[in-house]
Amino acid sequence: MATSPEPHDQRPRCGWATSDPLYIAYHDDEWGTPCRDDAELFERLMLEGFQAGLSWITILRKREAFARAFDGWDAATIAAYDEDDVARLLGDPGIVRNRLKVRGAIQNARAYLDLQEDLGSFSDYCWAFVDGEPIVNRPATLAEVPATTPLATAFSKDLRKRGFTFVGPTIVYAFMQSVGMVDDHLATCFRCIPQESIG
């Protein structure tokens, strides 16, 4: 989980990292940082799916509530959810109460477990799309950061073939950025600049 930045931290950041402490901590500690833990990758993919049509800050503000509502994002537990659980989730004001997304998360938990059974590791599966190493881009401006790429489209197609939902190319590219499969920090961001150069 990301930590809050220092209150007067003025290091240069990507333009989307607003003054909100949650956004700044997410940018500084998570976004673009390689994640190779199966359970965390599953959580991040689920959160990206819930974000569809909403702002990411909305999801960050609800992140702890999501974790409580979805049993710490334990896929085996979620995969066994029944209609009572769906009703419980749709009645929880702390999360995004969208019936399709809630049912999608349950479907995705089952697809995730099937993939693990078939391949052994969700992390290895995801990272194979980038040959195991982050794709490092250094865009000069936010306008140069794409919403998706042909690689994300291929990844999306394969996830859907494996039974996942809410994994369109844009969602998948955002996931790839989030978990560090792609590093799209701007060239002017402190994450790309040696500390001694910042002062």
C-alpha positions as CSV (number, residue, x, y, z in Angstrom):
1,M,0.0,0.0,0.0
2,A,1.3,3.4,-0.9
3,T,2.4,5.8,1.9
4,S,1.6,9.5,2.1
5,P,4.1,11.9,0.8
6,E,5.8,14.6,2.9
7,P,3.4,17.6,3.1
8,H,5.8,20.0,1.4
9,D,7.2,17.6,-1.1
10,Q,7.6,19.6,-4.3
11,R,9.4,17.1,-6.5
12,P,8.4,17.2,-10.1
13,R,5.8,14.6,-11.0
14,C,3.7,13.5,-13.9
15,G,1.0,16.0,-14.6
16,W,-1.9,13.7,-13.6
17,A,-0.6,13.4,-10.0
18,T,-2.6,16.1,-8.5
19,S,-2.2,17.6,-5.0
20,D,-4.4,14.9,-3.5
21,P,-2.2,12.9,-1.1
22,L,-3.7,9.6,-2.3
23,Y,-2.9,10.4,-5.9
24,I,0.6,11.5,-5.0
25,A,1.4,8.4,-2.9
26,Y,0.0,6.1,-5.7
27,H,2.2,7.9,-8.3
28,D,5.3,7.9,-6.2
29,D,5.1,4.4,-4.7
30,E,3.1,2.2,-7.1
31,W,2.4,3.5,-10.6
32,G,5.1,2.2,-12.9
33,T,6.8,0.1,-10.2
34,P,7.1,-3.6,-11.2
35,C,4.7,-5.9,-9.3
36,R,5.1,-9.6,-9.6
37,D,2.9,-10.9,-6.8
38,D,-0.1,-12.9,-8.1
39,A,-2.6,-11.7,-5.5
40,E,-1.6,-8.0,-5.9
41,L,-1.8,-8.3,-9.6
42,F,-5.3,-9.7,-9.3
43,E,-6.4,-6.9,-7.0
44,R,-4.9,-4.2,-9.3
45,L,-6.7,-5.7,-12.4
46,M,-10.0,-5.8,-10.5
47,L,-9.6,-2.2,-9.4
48,E,-8.9,-1.1,-13.0
49,G,-12.1,-2.9,-14.1
50,F,-14.1,-1.1,-11.4
51,Q,-12.6,2.2,-12.5
52,A,-14.1,2.0,-16.0
53,G,-16.0,5.2,-16.7
54,L,-14.9,6.7,-13.4
55,S,-11.9,8.7,-12.2
56,W,-9.0,6.8,-10.7
57,I,-9.1,9.0,-7.6
58,T,-12.6,7.6,-6.9
59,I,-11.2,4.1,-6.8
60,L,-8.2,5.1,-4.6
61,R,-10.6,6.6,-2.1
62,K,-12.6,3.4,-2.0
63,R,-9.7,1.1,-2.1
64,E,-9.8,0.0,1.5
65,A,-13.5,-0.4,1.4
66,F,-13.1,-2.6,-1.7
67,A,-10.6,-4.8,0.1
68,R,-13.0,-5.2,3.1
69,A,-16.0,-5.9,0.9
70,F,-14.1,-8.4,-1.3
71,D,-12.5,-10.4,1.5
72,G,-9.0,-8.9,1.0
73,W,-9.3,-9.7,-2.7
74,D,-8.9,-13.4,-2.0
75,A,-9.7,-15.0,-5.3
76,A,-10.8,-18.4,-4.0
77,T,-13.2,-16.7,-1.6
78,I,-14.6,-14.4,-4.3
79,A,-15.0,-17.3,-6.8
80,A,-17.4,-18.9,-4.3
81,Y,-19.6,-15.9,-3.9
82,D,-23.3,-16.5,-4.3
83,E,-26.4,-14.3,-4.8
84,D,-26.4,-13.3,-1.2
85,D,-22.8,-12.0,-1.6
86,V,-23.8,-10.1,-4.8
87,A,-26.7,-8.5,-2.8
88,R,-24.3,-7.6,0.0
89,L,-21.9,-6.0,-2.3
90,L,-24.5,-4.0,-4.2
91,G,-25.7,-2.7,-0.8
92,D,-22.2,-1.6,0.3
93,P,-21.9,2.2,-0.1
94,G,-18.1,2.0,0.3
95,I,-17.6,0.5,-3.2
96,V,-18.7,1.0,-6.8
97,R,-22.2,-0.6,-6.7
98,N,-22.4,-1.6,-10.4
99,R,-24.1,-5.0,-10.9
100,L,-22.1,-5.9,-14.0
101,K,-18.8,-5.0,-12.4
102,V,-19.6,-6.9,-9.2
103,R,-20.6,-10.0,-11.2
104,G,-17.5,-9.4,-13.4
105,A,-15.2,-9.5,-10.4
106,I,-16.6,-12.9,-9.4
107,Q,-16.3,-14.2,-12.9
108,N,-12.7,-12.9,-13.0
109,A,-11.8,-14.6,-9.8
110,R,-12.9,-17.9,-11.3
111,A,-11.0,-17.2,-14.5
112,Y,-7.9,-16.2,-12.5
113,L,-8.0,-19.5,-10.5
114,D,-8.4,-21.4,-13.8
115,L,-5.4,-19.6,-15.3
116,Q,-3.3,-20.4,-12.2
117,E,-4.3,-24.0,-12.4
118,D,-3.4,-24.1,-16.1
119,L,-0.2,-22.1,-16.0
120,G,0.9,-22.0,-12.3
121,S,1.5,-18.3,-12.1
122,F,-0.6,-15.3,-13.0
123,S,2.5,-13.1,-12.7
124,D,4.5,-15.2,-15.2
125,Y,1.5,-15.1,-17.5
126,C,1.2,-11.3,-17.4
127,W,4.9,-10.5,-17.6
128,A,5.4,-12.9,-20.5
129,F,3.6,-10.2,-22.6
130,V,6.6,-7.9,-22.1
131,D,9.2,-10.7,-22.1
132,G,9.6,-10.4,-18.3
133,E,11.0,-6.9,-18.3
134,P,9.3,-3.4,-18.1
135,I,8.8,-1.5,-21.3
136,V,10.3,1.9,-20.4
137,N,9.0,4.9,-22.2
138,R,10.0,8.5,-21.5
139,P,7.2,10.6,-22.9
140,A,7.9,14.3,-22.8
141,T,4.2,15.3,-22.3
142,L,1.0,13.6,-21.1
143,A,-0.2,13.9,-24.7
144,E,2.4,11.4,-25.7
145,V,1.1,8.8,-23.3
146,P,-1.2,6.4,-25.2
147,A,-4.6,5.2,-24.0
148,T,-3.7,1.7,-25.3
149,T,-1.3,-0.1,-27.6
150,P,-1.3,-3.1,-29.9
151,L,0.4,-5.1,-27.1
152,A,-2.4,-4.2,-24.7
153,T,-5.0,-5.1,-27.3
154,A,-3.3,-8.6,-27.7
155,F,-3.2,-9.0,-23.9
156,S,-6.8,-8.0,-23.6
157,K,-7.9,-10.4,-26.2
158,D,-6.1,-13.3,-24.5
159,L,-7.6,-12.4,-21.1
160,R,-11.1,-12.4,-22.6
161,K,-10.4,-15.7,-24.3
162,R,-9.5,-17.1,-20.8
163,G,-12.9,-15.9,-19.4
164,F,-12.0,-12.5,-18.0
165,T,-14.3,-9.5,-18.4
166,F,-13.9,-5.7,-18.0
167,V,-10.5,-6.2,-19.6
168,G,-10.7,-4.1,-22.7
169,P,-7.5,-2.7,-24.2
170,T,-7.7,0.6,-22.4
171,I,-8.3,-1.0,-19.0
172,V,-5.5,-3.5,-19.7
173,Y,-3.0,-0.8,-20.7
174,A,-3.8,1.1,-17.5
175,F,-3.2,-2.1,-15.6
176,M,0.1,-2.5,-17.4
177,Q,1.1,1.0,-16.4
178,S,-0.1,0.5,-12.8
179,V,2.0,-2.7,-12.2
180,G,5.1,-1.5,-14.0
181,M,4.9,-3.7,-17.0
182,V,5.0,-0.4,-18.8
183,D,6.8,2.6,-17.3
184,D,5.2,5.8,-18.7
185,H,6.6,8.3,-16.2
186,L,7.3,11.6,-17.9
187,A,10.9,12.4,-18.6
188,T,10.6,15.4,-16.3
189,C,9.2,13.3,-13.4
190,F,11.4,12.7,-10.4
191,R,10.9,9.0,-10.8
192,C,13.1,9.3,-13.9
193,I,15.6,11.9,-12.6
194,P,18.5,10.9,-10.3
195,Q,17.9,12.2,-6.8
196,E,21.1,14.3,-6.8
197,S,19.8,16.2,-9.8
198,I,16.6,17.3,-8.0
199,G,18.4,19.0,-5.2
